[in-house]
Amino acid sequence: MKPRLEAAYAEPHRRYHTRAHIEACLKLLDEVQGLSADARRLLTWAIWWHDAVYDPKASDNEARSAELAEADLAAMDVSPADRAEVARLIRLTAGHAVEPGDRLGAVLVSVDLAILGAPPADYDAYARAVRQEYAHVPDALWRSGRSRVLQRFLDAPVIFPDPGLGARFEVQARENLARELATLA
């Protein structure tokens, strides 16, 4: 991994969006069946760069991470088509919405969101870590903003657009999200 990525994921303001998150995503990617070597390579790059830029006060982290990926991958002589696909995948993590038939997008978004379907203690640790990343946000604003995010996931027909990962995580994710939402009321 490039030293710039190592430094990014070790930034002191990060509590959840660290190298541990990247490693968990990569481990889960290894378990996904039916991907070609090319698809797996693109997804691996997208995972490594998807949170490379992470400023909790900014709204363009995914776009800036995609730009960084394109620049770094260009320096590695990765083809323009592959760079563009990695950037596209990274940008999907901004809203976690995927068009039907977008298998790579579905896998990336589902892998990124897998923590939502973790056992309750792991989910609670994640929720605390994200709150620490947003420590600059007053409690009342945090509760209302976080509640909107959680409710948006709960209102979606599916949280995990990849069917295999959805079968594995959807039920627990909905339980975790509903439980956290109740604590924010």
VOBA-1610 file (N, C-alpha, C; in pm, whole numbers, padded with zeros to 5 digits, always signed):
BEGIN
Met+00084-00118+00000Met+00000+00000+00000Met+00088+00124+00000Lys+00042+00226-00066Lys+00117+00350-00074Lys+00126+00416+00064Pro+00241+00476+00094Pro+00255+00545+00224Pro+00148+00652+00247Arg+00103+00716+00139Arg-00001+00819+00153Arg-00130+00758+00209Leu-00165+00637+00165Leu-00284+00572+00219Leu-00264+00531+00364Glu-00147+00478+00395Glu-00116+00442+00534Glu-00134+00564+00625Ala-00080+00677+00582Ala-00090+00800+00661Ala-00235+00846+00673Ala-00308+00837+00564Ala-00448+00881+00566Ala-00529+00801+00666Tyr-00517+00668+00661Tyr-00597+00584+00750Tyr-00550+00589+00895Ala-00435+00651+00920Ala-00384+00666+01057Ala-00407+00807+01111Glu-00481+00891+01039Glu-00505+01028+01087Glu-00571+01024+01224Pro-00530+01114+01313Pro-00577+01106+01452Pro-00727+01129+01472His-00795+01196+01380His-00939+01220+01398His-01023+01098+01361Arg-00963+00997+01302Arg-01038+00878+01262Arg-01054+00782+01380Arg-01175+00732+01396Arg-01201+00632+01499Arg-01257+00504+01438Tyr-01342+00518+01336Tyr-01395+00402+01265Tyr-01333+00390+01126His-01319+00499+01057His-01271+00499+00918His-01119+00489+00913Thr-01070+00379+00966Thr-00927+00352+00981Thr-00887+00236+00892Arg-00761+00198+00903Arg-00714+00082+00828Arg-00789-00045+00870Ala-00832-00054+00995Ala-00908-00171+01040Ala-01037-00186+00957His-01102-00075+00924His-01222-00080+00839His-01186-00133+00701Ile-01076-00085+00646Ile-01032-00130+00514Ile-01003-00280+00517Glu-00931-00324+00620Glu-00898-00467+00631Glu-01023-00552+00646Ala-01121-00505+00721Ala-01247-00579+00736Ala-01318-00589+00601Cys-01318-00480+00524Cys-01381-00482+00391Cys-01308-00579+00299Leu-01176-00577+00301Leu-01098-00668+00215Leu-01122-00814+00253Lys-01130-00841+00382Lys-01157-00977+00427Lys-01294-01024+00379Leu-01392-00937+00388Leu-01526-00972+00342Leu-01527-00990+00190Leu-01454-00906+00118Leu-01445-00922-00027Leu-01391-01060-00063Asp-01294-01108+00012Asp-01238-01240-00013Asp-01344-01350-00005Glu-01450-01327+00069Glu-01554-01427+00087Glu-01662-01421-00022Val-01662-01315-00102Val-01764-01300-00207Val-01731-01393-00322Gln-01828-01471-00363Gln-01812-01569-00470Gln-01850-01508-00605Gly-01797-01570-00711Gly-01841-01537-00845Gly-01782-01412-00907Leu-01670-01365-00856Leu-01606-01247-00913Leu-01485-01290-00996Ser-01468-01226-01110Ser-01349-01252-01191Ser-01228-01189-01123Ala-01111-01228-01166Ala-00987-01169-01112Ala-00985-01019-01139Asp-01030-00977-01257Asp-01033-00833-01289Asp-01129-00758-01197Ala-01247-00814-01176Ala-01346-00750-01089Ala-01293-00740-00946Arg-01231-00846-00900Arg-01176-00848-00765Arg-01065-00742-00749Arg-00983-00726-00853Arg-00876-00625-00850Arg-00936-00483-00842Leu-01037-00456-00924Leu-01101-00325-00922Leu-01164-00297-00786Leu-01232-00396-00731Leu-01295-00380-00600Leu-01191-00361-00490Thr-01080-00431-00500Thr-00974-00414-00401Thr-00922-00271-00403Trp-00896-00219-00522Trp-00851-00079-00530Trp-00958+00016-00475Ala-01083-00008-00512Ala-01191+00080-00463Ala-01200+00076-00311Ile-01183-00041-00253Ile-01186-00050-00107Ile-01070+00028-00047Trp-00950+00010-00100Trp-00834+00080-00043Trp-00851+00231-00046Trp-00907+00285-00153Trp-00914+00431-00167Trp-01048+00490-00125His-01152+00411-00096His-01285+00470-00080His-01297+00567+00038Asp-01219+00551+00141Asp-01221+00645+00254Asp-01086+00714+00271Ala-01007+00721+00165Ala-00874+00781+00176Ala-00882+00926+00222Val-00981+00997+00175Val-01006+01134+00222Val-01125+01124+00316Tyr-01104+01163+00441Tyr-01213+01155+00539Tyr-01204+01272+00635Asp-01284+01372+00606Asp-01296+01491+00690Asp-01442+01499+00731Pro-01474+01471+00859Pro-01614+01471+00902Pro-01685+01606+00883Lys-01609+01712+00859Lys-01671+01843+00837Lys-01697+01871+00689Ala-01652+01782+00602Ala-01667+01803+00458Ala-01777+01715+00400Ser-01829+01755+00285Ser-01934+01677+00220Ser-01886+01613+00089Asp-01758+01630+00057Asp-01708+01580-00071Asp-01598+01475-00054Asn-01600+01403+00058Asn-01494+01305+00084Asn-01484+01197-00024Glu-01597+01144-00066Glu-01595+01037-00165Glu-01542+01088-00300Ala-01585+01207-00340Ala-01536+01264-00466Ala-01385+01288-00459Arg-01339+01339-00347Arg-01195+01363-00332Arg-01117+01232-00322Ser-01175+01131-00259Ser-01111+00999-00254Ser-01102+00940-00394Ala-01206+00957-00474Ala-01206+00907-00611Ala-01097+00976-00693Glu-01083+01106-00677Glu-00979+01181-00748Glu-00840+01133-00707Leu-00821+01110-00578Leu-00693+01061-00529Leu-00663+00922-00587Ala-00764+00837-00590Ala-00746+00703-00647Ala-00704+00714-00794Glu-00773+00798-00869Glu-00739+00812-01011Glu-00594+00858-01027Ala-00551+00954-00947Ala-00414+01004-00958Ala-00313+00897-00918Asp-00338+00830-00806Asp-00245+00727-00760Asp-00239+00609-00857Leu-00354+00569-00908Leu-00357+00456-01001Leu-00293+00493-01135Ala-00305+00618-01176Ala-00236+00663-01298Ala-00086+00651-01280Ala-00038+00688-01161Ala+00106+00678-01133Ala+00152+00532-01131Met+00058+00440-01112Met+00090+00297-01113Met+00068+00236-01252Asp+00044+00320-01352Asp+00020+00277-01491Asp-00104+00190-01507Val-00205+00214-01424Val-00332+00146-01439Val-00406+00210-01557Ser-00476+00131-01635Ser-00542+00182-01755Ser-00645+00289-01721Pro-00669+00383-01812Pro-00772+00485-01788Pro-00910+00425-01759Ala-00945+00318-01828Ala-01076+00256-01804Ala-01086+00201-01662Asp-00982+00135-01616Asp-00984+00081-01479Asp-00984+00193-01376Arg-00909+00299-01401Arg-00910+00414-01308Arg-01048+00475-01299Ala-01113+00490-01414Ala-01247+00547-01416Ala-01347+00458-01342Glu-01333+00328-01358Glu-01425+00236-01289Glu-01404+00240-01138Val-01280+00244-01095Val-01252+00254-00950Val-01310+00383-00895Ala-01291+00493-00967Ala-01346+00622-00921Ala-01498+00617-00914Arg-01560+00556-01014Arg-01706+00543-01014Arg-01754+00465-00892Leu-01686+00354-00866Leu-01723+00272-00751Leu-01710+00350-00621Ile-01602+00422-00605Ile-01580+00500-00483Ile-01691+00603-00466Arg-01730+00669-00574Arg-01835+00771-00565Arg-01969+00711-00520Leu-01991+00583-00549Leu-02115+00517-00504Leu-02126+00514-00352Thr-02013+00515-00282Thr-02019+00506-00136Thr-02068+00636-00072Ala-02087+00741-00151Ala-02142+00865-00096Ala-02287+00846-00054Gly-02367+00783-00138Gly-02508+00764-00106Gly-02549+00620-00092His-02457+00530-00121His-02481+00386-00111His-02599+00341-00197Ala-02622+00411-00309Ala-02726+00373-00403Ala-02661+00310-00525Val-02719+00202-00572Val-02663+00127-00684Val-02774+00098-00784Glu-02742+00115-00911Glu-02838+00083-01018Glu-02854-00069-01029Pro-02972-00115-01067Pro-02990-00258-01088Pro-02890-00310-01191Gly-02836-00427-01164Gly-02741-00489-01255Gly-02597-00448-01235Asp-02570-00357-01142Asp-02433-00311-01115Asp-02372-00401-01007Arg-02323-00516-01049Arg-02271-00613-00952Arg-02154-00558-00871Leu-02059-00493-00936Leu-01943-00441-00863Leu-01986-00332-00764Gly-02075-00246-00807Gly-02126-00143-00717Gly-02199-00204-00599Ala-02279-00306-00626Ala-02354-00374-00519Ala-02260-00438-00418Val-02155-00500-00468Val-02059-00564-00377Val-01989-00457-00293Leu-01938-00351-00357Leu-01865-00249-00281Leu-01953-00185-00175Val-02070-00142-00213Val-02160-00077-00117Val-02194-00173-00003Ser-02222-00297-00036Ser-02258-00394+00068Ser-02141-00423+00162Val-02022-00435+00106Val-01903-00459+00189Val-01880-00338+00280Asp-01893-00218+00226Asp-01872-00096+00304Asp-01971-00087+00420Leu-02094-00132+00398Leu-02199-00122+00499Leu-02208-00243+00591Ala-02122-00341+00572Ala-02134-00466+00647Ala-02136-00446+00798Ile-02070-00343+00848Ile-02069-00317+00993Ile-02211-00299+01047Leu-02302-00253+00962Leu-02440-00234+01008Leu-02504-00366+01049Gly-02458-00475+00989Gly-02512-00607+01020Gly-02425-00688+01114Ala-02335-00621+01182Ala-02245-00689+01277Ala-02320-00728+01404Pro-02263-00816+01484Pro-02323-00845+01614Pro-02342-00715+01693Pro-02442-00708+01779Pro-02475-00584+01848Pro-02356-00515+01916Ala-02271-00587+01984Ala-02158-00522+02053Ala-02063-00456+01953Asp-02039-00521+01840Asp-01953-00461+01737Asp-02020-00340+01674Tyr-02149-00351+01649Tyr-02222-00236+01593Tyr-02217-00119+01691Asp-02238-00145+01818Asp-02237-00037+01917Asp-02100+00030+01923Ala-01993-00047+01912Ala-01858+00010+01910Ala-01840+00098+01786Tyr-01891+00052+01672Tyr-01889+00133+01549Tyr-01964+00264+01569Ala-02085+00257+01625Ala-02167+00377+01644Ala-02096+00477+01737Arg-02032+00427+01841Arg-01956+00516+01931Arg-01838+00579+01858Ala-01770+00501+01776Ala-01654+00551+01702Ala-01695+00660+01603Val-01806+00640+01534Val-01853+00742+01440Val-01893+00869+01516Arg-01955+00852+01631Arg-01990+00971+01711Arg-01863+01046+01750Gln-01758+00976+01785Gln-01630+01042+01818Gln-01574+01117+01698Glu-01589+01060+01579Glu-01542+01130+01459Glu-01620+01260+01437Tyr-01742+01263+01483Tyr-01827+01382+01468Tyr-01843+01455+01602Ala-01741+01451+01684Ala-01746+01516+01816Ala-01772+01665+01806His-01739+01725+01693His-01759+01869+01673His-01907+01905+01657Val-01993+01806+01637Val-02136+01830+01618Val-02206+01825+01753Pro-02280+01930+01789Pro-02352+01929+01917Pro-02451+01812+01924Asp-02477+01765+02045Asp-02559+01646+02065Asp-02696+01653+01996Ala-02765+01765+02010Ala-02899+01775+01950Ala-02892+01761+01799Leu-02796+01827+01738Leu-02780+01816+01592Leu-02736+01676+01553Trp-02649+01615+01633Trp-02605+01479+01605Trp-02725+01384+01606Arg-02806+01392+01712Arg-02921+01302+01724Arg-03016+01316+01605Ser-03046+01438+01565Ser-03139+01456+01453Ser-03077+01411+01321Gly-02952+01446+01298Gly-02886+01407+01173Gly-02865+01257+01164Arg-02817+01200+01272Arg-02794+01054+01273Arg-02926+00980+01259Ser-03030+01030+01323Ser-03162+00967+01312Ser-03210+00965+01167Arg-03188+01075+01095Arg-03228+01080+00953Arg-03152+00976+00872Val-03022+00963+00897Val-02941+00865+00824Val-02991+00723+00853Leu-03011+00693+00980Leu-03056+00559+01017Leu-03193+00529+00959Gln-03283+00627+00964Gln-03418+00607+00912Gln-03415+00586+00761Arg-03326+00656+00691Arg-03314+00637+00547Arg-03277+00493+00515Phe-03182+00436+00591Phe-03147+00296+00571Phe-03266+00205+00602Leu-03335+00232+00712Leu-03449+00147+00750Leu-03564+00155+00649Asp-03580+00271+00586Asp-03688+00288+00489Asp-03656+00225+00353Ala-03530+00196+00328Ala-03491+00139+00199Ala-03544-00004+00188Pro-03582-00046+00066Pro-03629-00184+00050Pro-03522-00286+00090Val-03396-00255+00059Val-03283-00336+00103Val-03169-00243+00142Ile-03094-00283+00242Ile-02976-00206+00283Ile-02857-00250+00200Phe-02849-00380+00176Phe-02735-00440+00106Phe-02777-00479-00035Pro-02729-00406-00136Pro-02772-00438-00272Pro-02717-00569-00327Asp-02611-00623-00268Asp-02562-00754-00311Asp-02646-00860-00240Pro-02716-00945-00316Pro-02806-01043-00253Pro-02739-01136-00153Gly-02619-01183-00184Gly-02551-01273-00092Gly-02517-01206+00039Leu-02465-01085+00031Leu-02432-01012+00154Leu-02559-00967+00226Gly-02662-00936+00148Gly-02790-00901+00209Gly-02847-01016+00290Ala-02839-01137+00235Ala-02890-01254+00308Ala-02814-01272+00438Arg-02690-01235+00439Arg-02606-01253+00557Arg-02625-01144+00662Phe-02650-01019+00618Phe-02645-00906+00711Phe-02775-00828+00729Glu-02871-00841+00638Glu-02988-00752+00638Glu-03068-00753+00769Val-03101-00870+00819Val-03187-00879+00938Val-03118-00816+01058Gln-02993-00851+01082Gln-02921-00795+01196Gln-02901-00645+01179Ala-02877-00599+01057Ala-02859-00456+01033Ala-02986-00380+01072Arg-03099-00431+01033Arg-03225-00361+01066Arg-03248-00359+01217Glu-03213-00466+01284Glu-03225-00468+01431Glu-03130-00366+01493Asn-03005-00362+01447Asn-02907-00267+01502Asn-02949-00123+01477Leu-02992-00094+01356Leu-03031+00043+01321Leu-03152+00087+01404Ala-03250+00000+01418Ala-03370+00034+01496Ala-03333+00056+01643Arg-03244-00026+01693Arg-03202-00012+01833Arg-03129+00122+01854Glu-03037+00155+01764Glu-02967+00283+01778Glu-03064+00399+01762Leu-03154+00389+01666Leu-03251+00495+01644Leu-03334+00521+01770Ala-03372+00417+01839Ala-03448+00432+01964Ala-03368+00506+02070Thr-03236+00487+02072Thr-03155+00557+02173Thr-03138+00705+02141Leu-03161+00743+02016Leu-03143+00882+01974Leu-03269+00964+01995Ala-03382+00900+02019Ala-03510+00969+02031Ala-03514+01056+02157
//
